[in-house]
Amino acid sequence: MVTESPPSFSDAGAELSRVQADRILQTDFGSKVVWRGFQVGCFMCHNGPNSEDASPNRPPVVSNLAVATATGVALPVALGASDAGGSG
């Protein structure tokens, strides 16, 4: 008997739709590169559950960054990122 409610699901995915390892998925909308923790949802490939049009959404572009600090010393890091599709 199940006593818990299932996790909520939306068109953007749910906690159980998180990818467990880096992968390249082959879809009807082309290859999709996903990484551990990526949340799979309808908008990953197309414009939602009621659309057959490919999604214009793209992963963010993030610059590499390297820092060094002594052991046990916290260092704030400002990581730059931008919206590859220009929509956000």
N, C-alpha and C positions, 0 to 999 in steps of 0.2 A: 504494500500500500504506500502510495506517495503522499507525503504529508507537506511537502514544500511546493510552492508555486514555481513553475518553470521561469527562467530568467526572461525578462521582457525582450521582445524582438521588434526592431523597426526596419524600415527599408535600408537603413545604413548598417545593419548587422546587429549582432548581440555579443555578449561576452563569450558565448560558446562558439562564435564564428571567428575567433582570433587564430591566426596561423601559428603553428607550433615550431616551424623551422623555415629558413629561407627557401623559396621555391620559385620556379617559373611555371606558370599555369598556362596551358593552351586552351583558348576559348574561341567561340564563334566570332569574337571581337578582336582577335589577335592574341599574342603572347602578353601575359601580365606578370610582372615581377613583383613578388610579395616578400616580406621579411617577417621574422619572428615577431609576433605581437600585432601584425597588420590585421585590421578588422575587415573581413570580407562582407560586402553588402551588395544590394542591387546596383548602386551607382558606380561600383568598381568597373563594370563593363558597359552598362547602358544607362539611360536617363530614368532609372527607377523601374519598378515592377510592371508598369503599364506602358512601357516604351520599348520599341525595337531599335531605336536610334543609339548609336555608339555614344558613350559619355565623353565629353571634352575634358573631364577632370584628369589631371596629371599629378604624379607625386611631387612633393616639394623638392626644391634644389637646395642642398645644404653644403656649405663649404667645409673642407677638411680643416682641422685645427689641432695643434699640438701644444701642450703646456707641460711644465715641469715644476715640481715642488718637493720639499723635503717630506719624508715619511711622517704621516700624522698631521700635516699642515694642510688645512682646507684652502682651496684656491677657487675664487669665482671665475666662471668661464662664460663669456658671451658668445654664443654660437649663432652665426648668421644664417638665415634661411629666407627663401622667397618662393612665391607661388609660380610654378612653371607655366601655368595657364593664364596667369594674370587675373584670376577671378576672385582673389581674396586678399 
